[in-house]
Amino acid sequence: MTWKELFLIFLPVSLITFFLKAFVSSFFLFYPGDILFALAIATISLVNFNLPSILFLMFLGLLRGIDTIRLEPLWMFFFVVCLYSWGYTKRFFSFRETKNRLYAWLGYCLIYGVLQLFIYFSFLESSLGFRDYFIIFIKWAWLLFTTYLWILLLYKVLKHVFQT
Amino acid sequence: MKSKKSWIILIAVLFVVLSGFWYGMGKKSPFSEVLGTLFSPLYKTGDTFGERLREFFSNYLALVDLKKENERLKKELLILTSQLNYYKEREGLYQKLESFFKISSKIRYPKVAARIIYKPLDPYSGVVFIDKGSREGILPQMPVLAEAGGEAVALVGQVVEVYPTWSKVILLTDPSFAADARVERTGDRGILRGKAEKICSLEYLPIYSRVKPGDVVVTSGFDELFPPGILIGKIVSVSRKEKFSGVFKTAEVEPLVDLYKLDLVFVLIKVPKIPLQ
């Protein structure tokens, strides 16, 4: 990612995505999946590990962390780790092949889901029953499914914009 | 040739003299009559055409003016409609505020009305943003209330982060929320906790407690965070959790306020007695 790409492509797209997230939440009154995380994954699939991309991922992490209570640094760190790990694993897997990329995205989604559960249970002090665990699982599956769909969509959009 | 020319001149003079007599008797010019007779259809056609054309242009210009007038009126109507909507919205807001202040008159703390500006709807938390902050005197830990069905006010959450113009509020359903609560009918106390679902848990109720579904849960006031007697919700089920070796009962509480449809909330300006660490 160059500075020019950062300011002309990625920052505007991230702001539109943030607006979309707020709009979809308030319009449909249900959780639309983690659009910002999806944008982060779509971004790391297209760019290299350098200063503009690190700053952009930190910015996305900050936007993602706003929804939480004092977890902004954690999300910034997580997004940058995602960026670094993608660049690292690129040496061993050919992410140019669509199949590999799809599996990699699924892997990242699962890691993200585990992190979400970890945060949830670390804050939770209430005792849970079977019904609660079942609802948590359903919500988790929905979250990962919708987020994965957003990754597919945003990757298409970003790739198109990036190439033109 | 000469005689022919003389004849022509004679006829012409005769014609002029005769026309003079004609004009003298009937006060009409024969030339005009002839010309008029000959050209009248043309005049009529031209006149009608001109008149029609003038009417057309005059109507067209009038229509253009009318169209402009119509557009101006439409714009005015649009502005007035939007103003009406604005005033209707304000009226609705004032009615809500009036209703809230009427039914919350027993709560002696000052209140600040705030609008929800962002609802992330995160599946594992319950955080909303409000449009009032430290400039309005809001501090962390202050209770947040909302109107419940136009008849009562109920607790919906607590302020956690405050910025000059906005604040973050955790709702009752957030996993990090906890409040000392009391069942109104029996007086049994417990700890109300969120679990990122529509219902909350009321834990550590005494084993002998006779709470049942439908009982109203209010704040006890013992935690020094929430004033006593503020409505929270209704019990929907009661169970005995094995986790606590059968010493305590746990109840599930449904908040009185629909937290998904929150738009206007009220922050109680109650300075926390236990400062935030």
Interface residues (C-beta under 8 A of the other chain):
Chain A: A22 S25 S26 L29 F30 Y31 P32 D67 T68 I69 R70 Q116 L117 I119 Y120 F123 L124 E125 S126 S127 L128 G129 D132 I135 K139 W140 W142 L143
Chain B: Y118 K119 P120 L121 D122 P123 Y124 S125 V127 V160 E161 K168 I170 D174 P175 S176 A178 R193 G194 K195 A196 E197 C200 S201 E203 S239 K241 K243 F244 T250 Y260
